[in-house]
Amino acid sequence: MKRKFDWVLFGIVLAFLPYRLGAEEGWRPLFNGKDLSGWEHVGPGSFVVEDGMLKTVGGMGLLWYTREKIGNSVLRVVYKATHREDNAGVFIRISDAPPDEWFAVHNGYEVQILEQPPPNMPNDPWHTTGAIYSISKATSRPSKPAGEWNTIEITLDGPRTLVMLNGEKVNDFREGDPIPPRKNWFEPQRRPRREAGYIGLQNHHAGAEVYFKEVLVKPLAK
């Protein structure tokens, strides 16, 4: 009986260990792994909690974190796509509470999650994983295949946005850097964004299934 108890206790410790280590490193979870407390969804589709993860359902919609605006911090998002053509994104610097799914597009920045775009979209570094969608291109493509976990870390340092994907720098954008002209109606309007804003996760189209198991934030070291 004691041996069985020891194994149960060992399992509990292993399950708790990542959260404890994260807390010791200064990371704070924004998603609790149980429900959507602190989050609100706008637009079509939804997010559901499945096996302790956030899962996108249909779209195009936005799940945004309501409890605070985030700036001068590092945002860590751990995700995996189910299919190579799955589409999602991490929104940052959203100026105000978004009344609909398009507000974040034009009043924030989207760090893209997309490896294989549909035929009507360009397949270029401005519209791929790690790009600040159509604003600042990704400089490399270190994404892991569909079904494997990826880690995006987005550093919000005043007007600078630094994006790391699986430990490799893929974007380094600062307000005032040259940006290409707006080509399509669905691309973001060209104007500066705020240094601190709400963050959110995008669900895109029916059939796309992207899972998020961690959404963490850590203030920048002073």
C-alpha positions as CSV (number, residue, x, y, z in Angstrom):
1,M,0.0,0.0,0.0
2,K,2.8,2.4,0.9
3,R,4.5,1.7,-2.5
4,K,1.3,2.7,-4.3
5,F,1.0,5.8,-2.2
6,D,4.6,6.7,-3.0
7,W,4.0,6.4,-6.8
8,V,0.9,8.6,-6.5
9,L,2.8,11.2,-4.6
10,F,5.6,11.1,-7.1
11,G,3.1,11.7,-9.9
12,I,1.6,14.7,-8.1
13,V,5.1,16.2,-7.7
14,L,6.0,15.7,-11.4
15,A,2.7,17.4,-12.4
16,F,3.3,20.4,-10.1
17,L,7.0,20.8,-10.9
18,P,6.8,22.8,-14.2
19,Y,4.4,25.4,-12.6
20,R,6.7,25.7,-9.6
21,L,9.8,26.2,-11.7
22,G,7.9,28.7,-13.9
23,A,7.0,30.7,-10.8
24,E,10.6,30.6,-9.6
25,E,11.8,32.0,-12.9
26,G,9.3,34.9,-12.7
27,W,6.8,33.6,-15.2
28,R,3.1,34.1,-14.3
29,P,0.4,32.1,-16.1
30,L,-2.5,33.9,-17.8
31,F,-4.3,30.7,-18.6
32,N,-5.1,28.4,-15.6
33,G,-5.4,25.2,-17.6
34,K,-9.0,24.7,-16.4
35,D,-11.3,27.3,-17.8
36,L,-11.5,30.7,-19.5
37,S,-11.3,32.8,-16.3
38,G,-9.9,36.2,-17.2
39,W,-10.5,35.7,-20.9
40,E,-13.3,36.9,-23.2
41,H,-14.1,35.9,-26.8
42,V,-15.4,38.2,-29.6
43,G,-16.3,37.3,-33.1
44,P,-17.2,34.0,-34.8
45,G,-16.0,30.6,-33.6
46,S,-14.7,30.0,-30.1
47,F,-12.0,28.6,-27.9
48,V,-12.6,25.6,-25.7
49,V,-10.6,24.0,-22.9
50,E,-9.7,20.4,-23.8
51,D,-7.3,18.3,-21.7
52,G,-5.9,21.4,-20.0
53,M,-5.3,23.2,-23.2
54,L,-6.9,26.0,-25.2
55,K,-8.2,24.8,-28.6
56,T,-9.4,26.9,-31.5
57,V,-12.8,26.3,-33.0
58,G,-13.8,27.9,-36.2
59,G,-13.5,31.6,-36.7
60,M,-12.4,34.2,-37.4
61,G,-12.5,35.3,-33.7
62,L,-10.4,36.6,-30.9
63,L,-9.9,35.4,-27.3
64,W,-8.4,38.3,-25.3
65,Y,-7.1,38.6,-21.8
66,T,-9.3,41.1,-19.9
67,R,-7.5,41.6,-16.6
68,E,-4.6,43.8,-17.6
69,K,-2.7,45.6,-20.3
70,I,0.8,44.2,-20.9
71,G,3.9,46.1,-21.8
72,N,7.7,45.9,-20.9
73,S,7.3,42.2,-20.5
74,V,8.0,38.9,-22.2
75,L,5.0,36.9,-23.3
76,R,5.6,33.2,-23.8
77,V,3.1,31.1,-25.8
78,V,3.4,27.4,-26.3
79,Y,1.3,26.1,-29.2
80,K,1.0,23.3,-31.7
81,A,-0.9,23.2,-35.0
82,T,-2.8,20.1,-36.1
83,H,-2.4,20.7,-39.8
84,R,0.3,22.6,-41.7
85,E,-2.3,25.0,-43.1
86,D,-3.8,25.8,-39.7
87,N,-4.0,29.6,-39.0
88,A,-3.8,31.4,-35.7
89,G,-2.0,34.3,-34.1
90,V,-0.9,36.0,-30.9
91,F,-2.1,39.6,-30.6
92,I,-0.2,42.2,-28.7
93,R,-0.5,46.0,-28.0
94,I,-4.3,46.1,-28.4
95,S,-5.2,49.6,-27.5
96,D,-8.6,49.1,-25.9
97,A,-11.1,46.3,-25.1
98,P,-11.9,44.9,-28.5
99,P,-15.6,45.0,-29.4
100,D,-15.1,42.7,-32.4
101,E,-12.4,40.5,-34.0
102,W,-11.2,43.2,-36.4
103,F,-10.5,45.8,-33.7
104,A,-7.3,43.9,-32.7
105,V,-6.1,43.7,-36.3
106,H,-6.2,47.5,-36.7
107,N,-5.4,48.6,-33.2
108,G,-2.8,46.0,-32.2
109,Y,-0.2,43.7,-33.8
110,E,-0.6,40.1,-34.7
111,V,2.4,37.7,-34.4
112,Q,1.4,35.2,-37.1
113,I,1.1,31.4,-36.7
114,L,0.8,29.9,-40.2
115,E,3.1,27.6,-42.1
116,Q,1.1,26.9,-45.3
117,P,-1.3,29.7,-46.4
118,P,-4.3,29.0,-48.7
119,P,-3.9,29.8,-52.4
120,N,-5.5,33.2,-52.1
121,M,-2.8,34.3,-49.6
122,P,0.9,35.1,-50.3
123,N,3.4,32.6,-49.1
124,D,6.2,35.0,-48.0
125,P,8.0,36.1,-44.9
126,W,5.5,38.9,-44.2
127,H,2.6,36.3,-43.7
128,T,4.3,33.4,-42.0
129,T,4.9,32.2,-38.5
130,G,6.8,34.8,-36.5
131,A,5.9,37.7,-38.8
132,I,4.2,40.7,-37.4
133,Y,1.4,40.2,-39.9
134,S,2.2,42.3,-43.1
135,I,4.1,44.8,-41.0
136,S,7.5,43.1,-40.2
137,K,8.7,40.0,-41.9
138,A,10.0,36.8,-40.3
139,T,13.7,36.4,-40.9
140,S,13.8,32.6,-40.6
141,R,11.4,29.7,-40.3
142,P,12.3,27.5,-37.3
143,S,8.8,26.1,-36.8
144,K,8.4,22.5,-35.8
145,P,6.1,20.2,-37.9
146,A,2.3,20.1,-37.2
147,G,1.6,18.0,-34.1
148,E,4.8,19.2,-32.3
149,W,5.0,22.0,-29.7
150,N,6.4,25.4,-30.6
151,T,7.4,28.2,-28.2
152,I,7.0,31.8,-29.2
153,E,8.5,34.4,-26.8
154,I,7.5,38.0,-27.6
155,T,9.5,40.7,-25.8
156,L,7.6,44.1,-25.5
157,D,10.3,46.6,-24.7
158,G,8.9,50.0,-25.0
159,P,8.4,50.6,-28.8
160,R,10.4,47.5,-29.6
161,T,8.9,44.0,-30.4
162,L,11.3,41.1,-30.4
163,V,10.0,37.7,-31.5
164,M,11.8,34.4,-30.7
165,L,10.5,31.1,-32.1
166,N,11.9,27.9,-30.6
167,G,14.9,29.8,-29.3
168,E,15.7,31.5,-32.6
169,K,15.2,35.2,-33.3
170,V,12.7,35.7,-36.1
171,N,11.7,39.3,-35.8
172,D,12.9,42.5,-34.3
173,F,10.7,45.5,-35.0
174,R,10.6,49.0,-33.6
175,E,8.0,51.7,-34.1
176,G,9.3,53.9,-36.9
177,D,10.9,51.1,-38.9
178,P,10.0,51.1,-42.6
179,I,6.9,49.0,-43.4
180,P,5.4,48.0,-46.7
181,P,2.2,49.6,-48.0
182,R,-1.1,48.1,-47.2
183,K,-2.2,45.8,-50.1
184,N,-5.3,44.1,-49.0
185,W,-8.5,45.1,-47.1
186,F,-7.8,42.5,-44.4
187,E,-4.3,43.7,-43.6
188,P,-3.8,46.0,-40.6
189,Q,-4.0,49.7,-40.9
190,R,-0.7,51.5,-40.8
191,R,-0.3,53.5,-37.7
192,P,1.7,53.3,-34.5
193,R,0.6,51.0,-31.7
194,R,0.8,51.6,-27.9
195,E,3.7,50.4,-25.8
196,A,1.2,48.5,-23.5
197,G,-2.0,46.9,-24.5
198,Y,-4.2,43.8,-24.2
199,I,-3.1,40.5,-25.6
200,G,-5.1,37.9,-27.4
201,L,-5.2,34.6,-29.3
202,Q,-6.8,34.2,-32.7
203,N,-9.1,31.4,-33.9
204,H,-9.2,31.6,-37.7
205,H,-11.3,29.3,-39.9
206,A,-13.4,26.2,-39.7
207,G,-11.3,23.1,-39.6
208,A,-8.2,24.8,-38.2
209,E,-7.3,23.3,-34.8
210,V,-4.5,25.0,-32.9
211,Y,-3.7,24.1,-29.3
212,F,-2.2,26.4,-26.7
213,K,-1.0,24.8,-23.5
214,E,0.9,27.8,-21.9
215,V,0.4,31.5,-21.9
216,L,2.8,33.1,-19.5
217,V,4.1,36.6,-18.9
218,K,7.2,37.9,-17.1
219,P,8.2,41.5,-16.5
220,L,11.4,42.7,-18.1
221,A,14.4,42.9,-15.8
222,K,15.0,46.5,-14.7
